[in-house]
């Protein structure tokens, strides 16, 4: 059905053409594998596969750990070794992390840098 192009969108014609295209999907799909279109089909399939592999590669690179500290729990002192006990106390003082306290009665340098963020919800 050939109609004159007026530049105005006609919703009725759109729905009619849409349903006729949906009902003839089998014959339209069959046209893809004819000798006229098979070259274009495989060329497009190749480009799409290359694009999909590129996005998969980018995803795998982003999933790789960035450093050895990636999965360490924030707020714990599990990364520290024995030098922490030269300044910290296990029993009493100002709480820094689980089972690690800054003593208030210690002489000398008790400067400790505490890095973290405030949770307020």
GUMIKOL-510288 format. One record per residue: x, y, z of N, C-alpha, C in turn. Coordinates in steps of 0.05 Angstrom, whole numbers, plus 5000, padded with zeros to 4 digits. Layout:
N
+------+------+------+-------+-------+-------+------+------+------+
! n.c1 ! n.c2 ! n.c3 ! ca.c1 ! ca.c2 ! ca.c3 ! c.c1 ! c.c2 ! c.c3 !
+------+------+------+-------+-------+-------+------+------+------+
!    X !    Y !    Z !     X !     Y !     Z !    X !    Y !    Z !
...
+------+------+------+-------+-------+-------+------+------+------+
***
This chain:
121
+------+------+------+-------+-------+-------+------+------+------+
! n.c1 ! n.c2 ! n.c3 ! ca.c1 ! ca.c2 ! ca.c3 ! c.c1 ! c.c2 ! c.c3 !
+------+------+------+-------+-------+-------+------+------+------+
! 5017 ! 4977 ! 5000 !  5000 !  5000 !  5000 ! 5018 ! 5025 ! 5000 !
! 5019 ! 5038 ! 4978 !  5036 !  5062 !  4975 ! 5019 ! 5087 ! 4981 !
! 5029 ! 5103 ! 4999 !  5015 !  5128 !  5006 ! 5033 ! 5151 ! 5002 !
! 5021 ! 5174 ! 4999 !  5036 !  5199 !  4994 ! 5049 ! 5208 ! 5021 !
! 5074 ! 5216 ! 5020 !  5088 !  5225 !  5043 ! 5081 ! 5254 ! 5049 !
! 5068 ! 5260 ! 5072 !  5061 !  5287 !  5079 ! 5078 ! 5298 ! 5101 !
! 5094 ! 5281 ! 5114 !  5111 !  5291 !  5136 ! 5097 ! 5290 ! 5163 !
! 5072 ! 5283 ! 5163 !  5057 !  5282 !  5188 ! 5055 ! 5252 ! 5197 !
! 5060 ! 5247 ! 5222 !  5060 !  5220 !  5232 ! 5031 ! 5211 ! 5235 !
! 5025 ! 5188 ! 5223 !  4998 !  5177 !  5224 ! 5000 ! 5151 ! 5240 !
! 4989 ! 5152 ! 5264 !  4991 !  5129 !  5283 ! 4976 ! 5105 ! 5272 !
! 4953 ! 5109 ! 5259 !  4938 !  5086 !  5248 ! 4954 ! 5071 ! 5227 !
! 4967 ! 5086 ! 5209 !  4984 !  5072 !  5189 ! 5008 ! 5058 ! 5202 !
! 5019 ! 5070 ! 5222 !  5041 !  5058 !  5236 ! 5033 ! 5031 ! 5248 !
! 5010 ! 5030 ! 5262 !  5001 !  5005 !  5275 ! 4995 ! 4984 ! 5254 !
! 4983 ! 4993 ! 5232 !  4976 !  4974 !  5210 ! 5001 ! 4962 ! 5198 !
! 5021 ! 4978 ! 5193 !  5047 !  4968 !  5182 ! 5062 ! 4952 ! 5202 !
! 5060 ! 4959 ! 5228 !  5074 !  4944 !  5248 ! 5062 ! 4916 ! 5250 !
! 5036 ! 4913 ! 5251 !  5023 !  4887 !  5254 ! 5028 ! 4870 ! 5229 !
! 5028 ! 4882 ! 5205 !  5033 !  4867 !  5181 ! 5062 ! 4857 ! 5181 !
! 5080 ! 4873 ! 5191 !  5108 !  4864 !  5192 ! 5112 ! 4842 ! 5213 !
! 5098 ! 4844 ! 5235 !  5100 !  4823 !  5256 ! 5088 ! 4796 ! 5246 !
! 5066 ! 4798 ! 5231 !  5053 !  4774 !  5221 ! 5070 ! 4760 ! 5199 !
! 5087 ! 4776 ! 5185 !  5103 !  4764 !  5164 ! 5132 ! 4761 ! 5173 !
! 5137 ! 4757 ! 5198 !  5164 !  4755 !  5208 ! 5179 ! 4730 ! 5198 !
! 5164 ! 4709 ! 5193 !  5177 !  4685 !  5182 ! 5188 ! 4689 ! 5155 !
! 5173 ! 4701 ! 5137 !  5183 !  4705 !  5110 ! 5205 ! 4727 ! 5110 !
! 5203 ! 4747 ! 5128 !  5224 !  4767 !  5129 ! 5250 ! 4755 ! 5140 !
! 5248 ! 4737 ! 5159 !  5271 !  4724 !  5170 ! 5284 ! 4705 ! 5150 !
! 5267 ! 4693 ! 5133 !  5277 !  4676 !  5112 ! 5293 ! 4691 ! 5091 !
! 5287 ! 4717 ! 5087 !  5301 !  4733 !  5067 ! 5330 ! 4738 ! 5075 !
! 5336 ! 4737 ! 5101 !  5363 !  4741 !  5111 ! 5382 ! 4721 ! 5099 !
! 5373 ! 4696 ! 5096 !  5390 !  4675 !  5087 ! 5390 ! 4670 ! 5057 !
! 5379 ! 4689 ! 5042 !  5381 !  4687 !  5013 ! 5408 ! 4697 ! 5004 !
! 5415 ! 4690 ! 4979 !  5442 !  4698 !  4969 ! 5445 ! 4728 ! 4967 !
! 5424 ! 4742 ! 4966 !  5425 !  4771 !  4964 ! 5435 ! 4785 ! 4990 !
! 5427 ! 4773 ! 5012 !  5432 !  4786 !  5038 ! 5452 ! 4771 ! 5056 !
! 5459 ! 4747 ! 5049 !  5476 !  4730 !  5067 ! 5503 ! 4743 ! 5073 !
! 5515 ! 4756 ! 5053 !  5541 !  4770 !  5057 ! 5538 ! 4793 ! 5077 !
! 5518 ! 4808 ! 5075 !  5513 !  4830 !  5094 ! 5508 ! 4820 ! 5122 !
! 5493 ! 4797 ! 5123 !  5486 !  4786 !  5149 ! 5512 ! 4777 ! 5164 !
! 5530 ! 4762 ! 5150 !  5554 !  4753 !  5164 ! 5573 ! 4776 ! 5170 !
! 5574 ! 4796 ! 5153 !  5591 !  4819 !  5158 ! 5581 ! 4833 ! 5183 !
! 5555 ! 4838 ! 5186 !  5544 !  4851 !  5209 ! 5548 ! 4833 ! 5234 !
! 5544 ! 4807 ! 5231 !  5549 !  4789 !  5253 ! 5578 ! 4790 ! 5263 !
! 5597 ! 4792 ! 5245 !  5625 !  4794 !  5252 ! 5631 ! 4820 ! 5268 !
! 5620 ! 4842 ! 5258 !  5624 !  4868 !  5272 ! 5612 ! 4867 ! 5300 !
! 5588 ! 4856 ! 5302 !  5574 !  4854 !  5327 ! 5590 ! 4836 ! 5347 !
! 5601 ! 4814 ! 5337 !  5617 !  4796 !  5354 ! 5642 ! 4809 ! 5364 !
! 5655 ! 4824 ! 5346 !  5679 !  4839 !  5355 ! 5673 ! 4859 ! 5376 !
! 5651 ! 4874 ! 5372 !  5642 !  4894 !  5392 ! 5635 ! 4880 ! 5419 !
! 5622 ! 4857 ! 5418 !  5615 !  4843 !  5442 ! 5640 ! 4833 ! 5457 !
! 5659 ! 4822 ! 5442 !  5684 !  4813 !  5454 ! 5700 ! 4836 ! 5467 !
! 5699 ! 4860 ! 5454 !  5712 !  4883 !  5465 ! 5700 ! 4891 ! 5492 !
! 5673 ! 4891 ! 5494 !  5660 !  4898 !  5519 ! 5664 ! 4877 ! 5540 !
! 5666 ! 4851 ! 5532 !  5672 !  4830 !  5551 ! 5700 ! 4833 ! 5562 !
! 5719 ! 4840 ! 5545 !  5747 !  4844 !  5553 ! 5749 ! 4868 ! 5573 !
! 5735 ! 4890 ! 5567 !  5735 !  4913 !  5585 ! 5723 ! 4905 ! 5612 !
! 5702 ! 4889 ! 5612 !  5690 !  4880 !  5637 ! 5709 ! 4863 ! 5653 !
! 5723 ! 4845 ! 5640 !  5742 !  4828 !  5655 ! 5765 ! 4844 ! 5666 !
! 5775 ! 4864 ! 5651 !  5796 !  4881 !  5661 ! 5787 ! 4897 ! 5686 !
! 5762 ! 4906 ! 5685 !  5752 !  4922 !  5708 ! 5747 ! 4904 ! 5732 !
! 5743 ! 4878 ! 5729 !  5738 !  4860 !  5751 ! 5764 ! 4852 ! 5765 !
! 5786 ! 4855 ! 5752 !  5812 !  4847 !  5764 ! 5818 ! 4864 ! 5788 !
! 5830 ! 4852 ! 5809 !  5837 !  4868 !  5833 ! 5858 ! 4889 ! 5826 !
! 5855 ! 4912 ! 5838 !  5874 !  4934 !  5831 ! 5899 ! 4933 ! 5849 !
! 5897 ! 4923 ! 5873 !  5920 !  4922 !  5891 ! 5916 ! 4899 ! 5910 !
! 5936 ! 4894 ! 5927 !  5934 !  4872 !  5946 ! 5915 ! 4879 ! 5969 !
! 5906 ! 4904 ! 5971 !  5889 !  4912 !  5993 ! 5859 ! 4914 ! 5985 !
! 5852 ! 4904 ! 5961 !  5826 !  4907 !  5950 ! 5804 ! 4896 ! 5968 !
! 5807 ! 4872 ! 5978 !  5786 !  4858 !  5993 ! 5790 ! 4859 ! 6023 !
! 5807 ! 4876 ! 6033 !  5811 !  4878 !  6062 ! 5788 ! 4895 ! 6074 !
! 5778 ! 4886 ! 6096 !  5756 !  4900 !  6109 ! 5765 ! 4927 ! 6118 !
! 5749 ! 4947 ! 6113 !  5756 !  4974 !  6122 ! 5750 ! 4976 ! 6152 !
! 5768 ! 4989 ! 6166 !  5764 !  4993 !  6195 ! 5778 ! 4971 ! 6211 !
! 5790 ! 4951 ! 6199 !  5804 !  4931 !  6214 ! 5834 ! 4937 ! 6214 !
! 5848 ! 4925 ! 6232 !  5877 !  4928 !  6232 ! 5891 ! 4902 ! 6226 !
! 5878 ! 4885 ! 6210 !  5889 !  4859 !  6202 ! 5914 ! 4862 ! 6185 !
! 5917 ! 4885 ! 6171 !  5940 !  4888 !  6154 ! 5965 ! 4895 ! 6169 !
! 5963 ! 4904 ! 6194 !  5986 !  4912 !  6210 ! 5999 ! 4887 ! 6223 !
! 6025 ! 4889 ! 6228 !  6039 !  4867 !  6241 ! 6047 ! 4876 ! 6269 !
! 6068 ! 4867 ! 6280 !  6076 !  4871 !  6308 ! 6081 ! 4900 ! 6316 !
! 6088 ! 4917 ! 6297 !  6095 !  4945 !  6305 ! 6071 ! 4960 ! 6317 !
! 6047 ! 4950 ! 6312 !  6024 !  4964 !  6323 ! 6023 ! 4964 ! 6353 !
! 6035 ! 4943 ! 6366 !  6033 !  4941 !  6395 ! 6054 ! 4958 ! 6409 !
! 6072 ! 4971 ! 6394 !  6090 !  4990 !  6407 ! 6075 ! 5015 ! 6416 !
! 6053 ! 5021 ! 6402 !  6037 !  5045 !  6408 ! 6010 ! 5037 ! 6419 !
! 5998 ! 5016 ! 6408 !  5971 !  5009 !  6415 ! 5970 ! 4989 ! 6439 !
! 5947 ! 4988 ! 6451 !  5942 !  4970 !  6474 ! 5918 ! 4953 ! 6467 !
! 5918 ! 4927 ! 6475 !  5896 !  4909 !  6469 ! 5873 ! 4912 ! 6489 !
! 5877 ! 4924 ! 6512 !  5857 !  4922 !  6534 ! 5841 ! 4948 ! 6539 !
! 5854 ! 4971 ! 6539 !  5840 !  4995 !  6547 ! 5850 ! 5020 ! 6532 !
! 5834 ! 5041 ! 6531 !  5841 !  5066 !  6518 ! 5820 ! 5074 ! 6499 !
! 5827 ! 5091 ! 6480 !  5809 !  5100 !  6459 ! 5807 ! 5079 ! 6437 !
! 5783 ! 5071 ! 6431 !  5778 !  5049 !  6412 ! 5785 ! 5059 ! 6383 !
! 5803 ! 5045 ! 6370 !  5811 !  5051 !  6342 ! 5798 ! 5031 ! 6323 !
! 5800 ! 5005 ! 6330 !  5789 !  4984 !  6314 ! 5782 ! 4961 ! 6333 !
! 5770 ! 4940 ! 6323 !  5763 !  4918 !  6340 ! 5788 ! 4907 ! 6355 !
! 5787 ! 4907 ! 6381 !  5809 !  4897 !  6398 ! 5835 ! 4914 ! 6396 !
! 5834 ! 4938 ! 6387 !  5858 !  4955 !  6386 ! 5850 ! 4983 ! 6397 !
! 5865 ! 4991 ! 6418 !  5859 !  5016 !  6432 ! 5884 ! 5033 ! 6432 !
! 5879 ! 5060 ! 6432 !  5901 !  5079 !  6436 ! 5902 ! 5085 ! 6466 !
! 5923 ! 5078 ! 6480 !  5924 !  5082 !  6509 ! 5926 ! 5112 ! 6515 !
! 5913 ! 5120 ! 6537 !  5913 !  5148 !  6545 ! 5934 ! 5154 ! 6565 !
! 5946 ! 5134 ! 6577 !  5967 !  5138 !  6598 ! 5995 ! 5131 ! 6588 !
! 6000 ! 5130 ! 6563 !  6026 !  5123 !  6552 ! 6043 ! 5147 ! 6548 !
! 6069 ! 5146 ! 6555 !  6087 !  5168 !  6551 ! 6100 ! 5165 ! 6523 !
! 6108 ! 5187 ! 6512 !  6121 !  5186 !  6486 ! 6102 ! 5193 ! 6463 !
! 6110 ! 5187 ! 6440 !  6094 !  5194 !  6416 ! 6071 ! 5174 ! 6413 !
! 6047 ! 5183 ! 6415 !  6024 !  5166 !  6411 ! 6007 ! 5177 ! 6388 !
! 6020 ! 5190 ! 6370 !  6005 !  5200 !  6346 ! 5997 ! 5176 ! 6329 !
! 5972 ! 5176 ! 6322 !  5961 !  5154 !  6305 ! 5944 ! 5167 ! 6284 !
! 5948 ! 5160 ! 6259 !  5931 !  5169 !  6237 ! 5909 ! 5149 ! 6233 !
! 5884 ! 5159 ! 6236 !  5861 !  5142 !  6232 ! 5847 ! 5151 ! 6207 !
! 5845 ! 5133 ! 6187 !  5833 !  5140 !  6161 ! 5807 ! 5124 ! 6159 !
! 5786 ! 5138 ! 6152 !  5760 !  5125 !  6149 ! 5740 ! 5145 ! 6140 !
! 5715 ! 5137 ! 6141 !  5694 !  5155 !  6134 ! 5671 ! 5152 ! 6154 !
! 5655 ! 5173 ! 6156 !  5634 !  5174 !  6176 ! 5608 ! 5162 ! 6164 !
! 5597 ! 5142 ! 6178 !  5571 !  5131 !  6169 ! 5550 ! 5144 ! 6186 !
! 5530 ! 5157 ! 6174 !  5511 !  5172 !  6189 ! 5482 ! 5163 ! 6184 !
! 5478 ! 5141 ! 6171 !  5450 !  5132 !  6168 ! 5444 ! 5107 ! 6184 !
+------+------+------+-------+-------+-------+------+------+------+
***
